[in-house]
Structures are given as structure tokens and as C-alpha cells.
Amino acid sequence: MKKLIKNNVYWVGKVDWELESFHGSDYSVNHGSTQNAYLIQEEKTVLIDTVWRPHSTEFVDNLAKEIDLDKIDFIVANHGEVDHSGALPDLMERIPDTPIYCTANAVKSLTGQFHHPEWNFRVVKTGDSVDIGNGKKLVFVEMRMLHWPDSMATYMTGDNILFSNDAFGQHYALEELFNDKADTCTLWEEAIKYYANILNPYSPLVKKKIEEIQALNLPIDIIATSHGVIWRDNPLQIVEKYYEWSQEYQEDQITIAYDTMWEGTMQLAHKIGKEISKISPDTKVKIFNVARYDKNNIMTEVFRSKAIAVGSPTVGNGILSSVGGWLDFLKELKFKNKKAAVFGCYGWSGESTRILRDRLADAGFHVVEPEIRCNWNPEEDDFGKASDIARALCE
């Protein structure tokens, strides 16, 4: 079960090839995932995090084959969410008095989820440390809102390992564990998807925390995440990417997202895309039907984009529910410094473009003036307005 990370540090987690969604059904998983837990066997024996509850029995049984559970001196809970803490109830039944080092907020989340206030919690804050023998320490760094208020990272001196929890991870199953063993294209696509859909709302905090860590000038040889690969080959490359992504990131790309009833709004979407390519040939254009395409992958493209165009026909004096739900998620992700345009067809009342305009502005987008509000199916005059939208988004 256990796999060597470095010296006396081992991976003892779960590679979950069957996982297809995360956070309920809110995050799509295309390449499986890992729930990474770590065992440190210095003069003191330390377990860092556990796994998701469905794998709890397997985890505890496997761990008991590797080590006498009573020899675990303490547990570090970097984050209380159940994909990291789910095996704690089963484990604590076996070793009930074992100390659990965590933040004050993690005491709240762990107690709230598992209802065991009697557990032996040891509250830590940034700068606190524990000696684990052989000249090594674990140093704790609070990572509040990355991505929960209870989150922290743990740094192991001597071996220079940062146990970063959810930061710098991705949902990607890999038996070989390490980034230099991964398919590079898949790894980076999953990494940016993870950032765009989970961490982007907290980008100002990401930037600040990275600057704090950089100021400490700590040597980091390995970043041991809680999901996906362990970064050992140039581990700071993912830190550098996070720093870049945290600063209102955009590429020369425009994403068009829409749904359609009878294909009129779809025709407008594709016409806008063609006009963008005509005006700015180097700009990447991506077009997605939000009802048919994975919403997390669309949001990853929105993250990359400098501008978006959103379309819906009018239905029931409103917009299609597929677009409405998508806009709720868009607002949740708190994108910054991006333009937006609106378009849509209608038969009778025609409220969709006004609603789209208001919703996008509320989500933090700068909505440009040109729009296409098309009565019935598009004609030449309607298609002609696509160039105005394209020009406004490309400027």
C-alpha cells in the first residue's frame, strides 16, 4: 500500500479510478482522482490527512497492515472536508486518544461533520511547529479560504516537503504519483480546470499567500498535494502558475456560451464567432452549448478568455433555465477584468438580452453596448450586428 515519497515519508492514500464527479455533481472528473494521505516515520510517527468516507474501511485496514496504529503519535488534519477527513471516525475508534493537530476552524468543521467533540484536538496557527525527531519539524501555515476557512498547509523541515492540501492539486488518477510520470498535457489541463472551478473565487488570497510563502524563503523540494500528482520535478512550477492565474488571468481568447430553442440563437452564436475570427485572426474562439457541454470545462475556457458572449432566447418572459443555472455558477466563480456581450432570439416579449445583460453585470463583467436582439429567426440585418459585437469584444 504505502509508496515512498522521500526518506521516511510515504504515501498511504487512495487512487480512485472510478470517480466521475466531485462536490456532489458540481465538478466533473474526467481522469479519476487521488485522495492523498501521508505517513511520516521519523522518531515520531505522523499521519497527514486521510481519505473519503467510502474508502475509509479500506484505508484503515491497509494502514494497519503497514504500521501498528497505536504507534501513531499524532494526526495532522490540514482540512476538514470529508474527502480528506472521511476515515477519521473509523481510525479514531481504533486509537481514540491520538492528538489531531488542526486549525481552530477545523475543530468546528470536524466536530460539525462527525459529532465527536471528545477527540483530542490540538489547535495550531501559522508558525506553530512540532518536533518529530531526527532534527526535523512540522511547521504549520494557515491557508484560510484556500479553499475553506479551516485549511492549512504543513511544511516538513529537513526533507523540505510542503504538504499543501487542496492548493496546487488537480483531479487526476496516477498510480505512479509524481508529476514527472504524468502526461504533461492532461496534467496541466486538469490543473487549470481545478484552479478555475474551485480556487478562482479566492484569487486575491492565493496571491497574498504565495507572496507570504515566498517571503519565508523556504527550500521546497516536494509539494505533496491532497489530490492528483505530487510535484517533485521542479515543484515550484505549479506555484508560479498559481501566482500567474491569481492575477485576473486571461489569454487572447473569446468564449461564446449559449442555449437555443429552435436554432436561431445558435446561428447567432456561430456568426459572432466567425466575425471575431475575421476581425482578429489570432484570437482563439470557443463556442459551447451550455445545455450539452460540461459546465466545468466551459468555465475553464471562460477563465482563459478576455471576453465572453452569452446567448439565450426569451422563454416565459425570461431565459432558458440551462443558461440561468450556468450564470449562477459564473457569478460564483468571481471572474475579474473580462468583457461580455449578449444576444438572443424571441418571438413575442423579448426580455432575454436585458436579463443576460443584468446578470452578467452582476457577475462582475463589463457588458459592451452592442447586442443582437432578434425577433423570430435571424435575417441579414441581425447577422450584420455580429461584427459590432465582435469589434467591441476584441478592442
C-alpha positions in Angstrom: 0.0 0.0 0.0 2.5 2.6 1.1 4.7 4.2 -1.5 8.0 6.0 -0.8 7.9 9.8 -1.3 11.3 10.7 0.3 13.4 9.2 3.1 10.9 8.3 5.8 7.8 9.8 4.2 5.3 7.6 2.5 2.1 8.0 0.5 -0.8 6.0 2.0 -3.8 7.3 0.1 -6.3 6.1 -2.5 -6.1 6.2 -6.3 -9.7 6.5 -7.3 -10.1 5.5 -10.9 -13.9 5.2 -10.7 -14.6 8.8 -9.5 -16.7 10.7 -12.1 -17.9 13.7 -10.2 -16.9 15.7 -7.1 -18.6 18.1 -4.7 -21.8 16.2 -5.4 -22.2 16.6 -9.1 -20.9 20.1 -9.3 -17.4 19.2 -10.6 -16.8 16.7 -13.4 -13.9 14.3 -13.1 -12.6 13.0 -16.4 -9.4 11.2 -15.4 -10.2 9.8 -12.0 -8.5 11.3 -8.9 -6.4 10.6 -5.8 -7.1 11.2 -2.2 -3.6 11.6 -0.9 -2.6 10.8 2.7 0.9 10.6 4.1 2.7 8.7 6.7 5.9 10.1 8.3 8.0 7.6 10.2 10.8 9.6 12.0 11.3 9.3 15.7 7.7 10.2 15.9 5.1 8.7 13.6 2.7 11.1 12.0 -0.3 10.6 9.7 -1.2 13.6 7.5 -4.9 13.5 6.4 -7.0 10.5 5.4 -9.4 9.7 2.6 -13.0 10.0 1.6 -15.6 8.1 3.8 -16.5 5.4 1.1 -12.9 4.3 1.2 -12.5 4.5 5.0 -12.5 0.8 5.9 -10.0 0.0 3.1 -7.8 2.9 4.2 -7.7 1.9 7.9 -7.2 -1.8 7.2 -4.4 -1.1 4.8 -2.8 1.3 7.2 -2.9 -1.3 10.0 -1.0 -3.7 7.7 1.8 -1.2 7.3 2.1 0.0 10.9 0.8 -0.7 14.4 -1.9 2.0 14.6 -1.1 2.6 18.3 2.4 3.8 17.2 0.9 6.8 15.5 1.9 9.7 17.7 -0.4 12.3 16.2 -2.6 13.1 13.1 -2.4 16.3 11.1 -5.8 17.3 9.6 -4.9 20.0 7.1 -8.5 20.5 6.1 -11.8 19.2 7.5 -13.7 18.4 4.2 -14.7 14.8 4.1 -12.5 13.8 1.1 -9.6 14.4 3.5 -11.1 13.5 6.8 -13.6 10.8 6.0 -11.6 8.0 7.6 -11.1 9.8 10.9 -14.2 8.2 12.6 -13.1 4.7 11.8 -9.5 5.4 12.7 -10.3 7.2 16.0 -12.4 4.2 17.1 -9.1 2.3 17.0 -6.9 5.0 18.5 -9.3 7.3 20.4 -6.8 9.4 22.3 -4.5 10.2 19.5 -3.9 14.0 19.1 -5.3 15.7 16.0 -3.4 18.9 15.0 -5.6 21.3 13.1 -6.8 24.9 12.9 -9.5 26.3 15.2 -11.9 26.3 12.3 -11.1 22.7 11.5 -12.2 21.8 15.0 -15.5 23.3 14.1 -15.8 21.6 10.7 -14.7 18.2 12.0 -16.9 18.3 15.1 -19.8 19.5 12.9 -19.5 16.7 10.4 -18.6 13.8 12.7 -20.1 14.8 16.1 -17.0 13.8 18.2 -16.2 16.8 20.4 -14.2 14.5 22.7 -11.5 13.9 20.1 -8.1 15.2 21.3 -7.8 18.3 19.2 -4.6 20.4 19.3 -5.2 23.8 17.8 -2.4 25.3 15.8 -1.8 28.6 13.9 0.7 29.9 11.4 4.3 29.5 12.7 3.5 26.8 15.3 5.7 23.7 15.0 6.1 20.2 16.4 9.4 18.3 16.7 9.2 14.9 15.1 12.8 13.8 15.8 15.9 13.3 13.8 16.4 17.0 13.6 13.1 17.6 11.7 10.0 19.6 12.5 6.5 20.1 11.1 5.6 23.8 10.7 2.0 24.8 10.2 0.8 27.6 7.9 -2.8 28.6 7.8 -4.3 28.7 4.3 -7.6 30.3 5.2 -10.1 30.2 2.3 -7.9 28.0 0.1 -10.4 26.8 -0.2 -12.2 26.5 3.2 -11.8 28.7 6.3 -10.2 25.7 8.1 -7.5 25.0 5.6 -3.8 24.9 6.4 -0.5 23.5 4.9 2.2 21.7 6.8 5.9 22.1 6.0 8.4 19.4 6.9 11.9 20.7 7.6 14.9 18.6 6.7 13.1 16.9 3.8 11.7 20.2 2.6 8.3 18.9 1.8 5.2 21.1 1.7 2.0 19.2 2.4 -0.2 21.7 0.6 -3.6 20.1 0.9 -6.0 21.3 -1.8 -3.6 24.0 -3.1 -1.7 23.0 -6.2 -3.7 19.9 -6.8 -6.0 18.6 -9.6 -8.3 15.6 -10.1 -6.1 13.2 -11.9 -5.6 9.5 -11.1 -2.0 8.4 -11.4 -0.6 5.2 -9.9 3.0 6.5 -10.3 2.0 9.5 -8.2 4.7 12.0 -9.4 4.4 14.9 -11.8 7.3 13.7 -13.9 5.4 10.4 -14.5 2.2 12.2 -15.7 1.0 13.0 -19.2 2.0 16.7 -19.3 -0.9 17.9 -21.4 -3.5 16.1 -19.2 -1.8 17.3 -16.0 -1.9 21.0 -16.9 -5.4 20.9 -18.3 -6.6 19.3 -15.1 -4.6 21.8 -13.0 -6.1 24.9 -14.7 -9.6 23.3 -14.6 -9.2 22.8 -10.8 -8.0 26.4 -10.3 -10.7 27.9 -12.5 -13.6 26.0 -10.9 -12.5 25.8 -7.3 -9.9 28.4 -6.4 -10.5 31.3 -8.7 -13.0 33.0 -6.3 -10.2 33.2 -3.8 -7.5 34.5 -6.2 -6.6 37.6 -4.1 -6.0 35.3 -1.2 -4.0 32.9 -3.3 -1.7 35.7 -4.5 -1.2 37.0 -0.9 -0.5 33.6 0.5 2.0 32.7 -2.2 3.8 36.0 -1.5 3.9 35.2 2.2 5.4 31.7 1.4 7.9 33.2 -1.0 9.0 35.8 1.7 9.8 32.9 4.1 12.4 31.7 1.5 11.8 28.1 2.4 13.5 25.4 0.4 10.8 23.3 -1.2 11.9 20.0 -2.8 8.5 18.4 -3.0 4.9 19.7 -2.9 2.7 16.9 -1.6 -0.9 17.7 -2.6 -4.1 16.2 -1.4 -5.4 15.4 -5.0 -3.6 14.4 -8.1 0.2 14.4 -8.6 2.9 15.0 -6.1 5.2 17.7 -7.5 8.9 16.6 -7.3 10.3 17.7 -10.7 10.6 21.5 -10.4 7.9 21.7 -7.8 7.7 25.5 -7.9 6.4 25.5 -11.4 2.9 25.0 -10.1 3.4 27.8 -7.6 4.5 30.1 -10.4 1.4 29.1 -12.4 -0.9 29.7 -9.5 0.6 33.1 -9.0 0.0 33.9 -12.7 -3.5 32.6 -12.6 -4.3 34.6 -9.4 -3.9 37.9 -11.2 -7.0 38.4 -13.3 -5.7 35.8 -15.8 -6.6 35.9 -19.5 -5.3 34.8 -22.8 -6.2 36.1 -26.3 -9.4 34.1 -26.4 -13.1 34.7 -26.5 -15.7 32.1 -25.4 -19.3 32.0 -26.7 -21.8 30.3 -24.5 -25.5 29.8 -25.4 -28.5 27.6 -25.5 -31.2 27.6 -28.2 -34.8 26.5 -28.7 -35.2 26.4 -32.4 -31.6 27.1 -33.6 -31.9 30.9 -34.1 -29.8 31.8 -31.1 -27.3 29.0 -32.2 -27.0 30.7 -35.6 -26.2 34.0 -34.0 -23.5 32.3 -31.8 -21.7 30.9 -34.7 -22.0 34.1 -36.7 -20.4 36.1 -33.8 -17.6 33.5 -33.7 -16.9 33.9 -37.4 -16.8 37.7 -37.1 -14.4 37.6 -34.2 -12.0 35.4 -36.3 -12.4 37.7 -39.2 -11.6 40.8 -37.2 -8.8 39.2 -35.0 -7.4 36.1 -36.7 -5.0 35.3 -33.8 -7.8 35.3 -31.2 -8.9 31.8 -30.2 -12.7 31.3 -30.4 -14.5 28.7 -28.4 -18.3 28.0 -28.8 -20.3 25.9 -26.4 -24.0 25.0 -25.9 -24.3 25.1 -22.1 -27.0 22.5 -22.1 -24.9 19.9 -23.9 -21.3 20.6 -22.8 -19.6 20.1 -19.5 -20.0 23.3 -17.4 -16.7 22.9 -15.7 -14.8 22.7 -19.0 -16.7 25.7 -20.3 -15.7 27.7 -17.1 -12.1 26.7 -17.7 -12.4 28.3 -21.1 -14.1 31.4 -19.6 -11.1 31.6 -17.2 -8.7 31.7 -20.1 -10.8 34.3 -22.0 -10.5 38.0 -22.2 -14.2 38.2 -23.2 -17.3 36.2 -23.5 -20.6 36.4 -25.4 -23.7 34.8 -23.8 -26.9 34.0 -25.7 -30.4 32.7 -24.9 -33.8 33.0 -26.5 -36.6 34.5 -24.5 -38.9 31.9 -22.9 -41.6 32.6 -20.3 -40.5 36.3 -20.1 -37.1 35.0 -19.0 -34.2 33.0 -20.3 -33.6 29.3 -20.7 -33.1 27.5 -17.3 -29.9 26.0 -18.7 -28.4 29.4 -19.2 -29.8 30.8 -15.9 -28.1 28.0 -13.9 -24.9 28.5 -15.8 -25.0 32.2 -15.0 -25.4 31.4 -11.3 -22.2 29.3 -11.5 -20.4 32.0 -13.5 -21.2 34.6 -10.7 -20.0 32.2 -8.0 -16.5 31.9 -9.7 -15.9 35.7 -9.5 -14.1 36.3 -12.7 -12.4 39.7 -13.0 -11.4 42.1 -15.8 -13.4 40.4 -18.6 -15.8 41.8 -21.2 -19.2 40.3 -22.1 -21.8 40.7 -24.8 -25.3 39.4 -25.1 -27.5 38.0 -27.9 -30.8 36.1 -28.4 -33.9 35.5 -30.4 -37.5 36.0 -29.3 -41.0 35.6 -30.7 -43.2 37.9 -28.5 -41.8 39.7 -25.5 -38.0 39.7 -25.9 -36.6 40.1 -22.4 -33.7 37.7 -22.7 -30.9 40.2 -23.7 -31.9 42.6 -20.9 -31.8 39.8 -18.4 -28.5 38.5 -19.7 -27.0 42.0 -19.5 -28.1 42.5 -15.9 -26.9 39.0 -14.8 -23.5 39.4 -16.4 -23.0 42.9 -14.9 -24.0 41.4 -11.5 -21.3 38.7 -12.1 -18.6 41.3 -12.5 -18.3 41.5 -16.3 -18.1 44.7 -18.3 -21.0 44.3 -20.7 -20.4 46.1 -24.0 -23.2 48.1 -25.7 -23.7 46.2 -29.0 -26.1 43.3 -28.8 -28.3 41.2 -31.0 -32.0 41.1 -30.0 -33.5 39.2 -32.9 -37.3 38.9 -33.5 -38.0 35.4 -34.8 -35.3 33.8 -36.9 -32.2 35.8 -37.8 -32.1 37.8 -41.1 -29.2 39.7 -42.7 -29.8 42.8 -40.5 -29.4 40.6 -37.4 -26.3 38.8 -38.7 -24.9 42.2 -39.6 -24.8 43.2 -35.9 -22.4 40.3 -35.1 -19.5 42.4 -36.4 -20.3 45.2 -33.9 -20.2 42.6 -31.0 -17.0 41.1 -32.3 -15.3 44.5 -32.6 -16.4 45.6 -29.1 -15.1 42.3 -27.6 -11.8 42.4 -29.5 -10.9 46.0 -28.7 
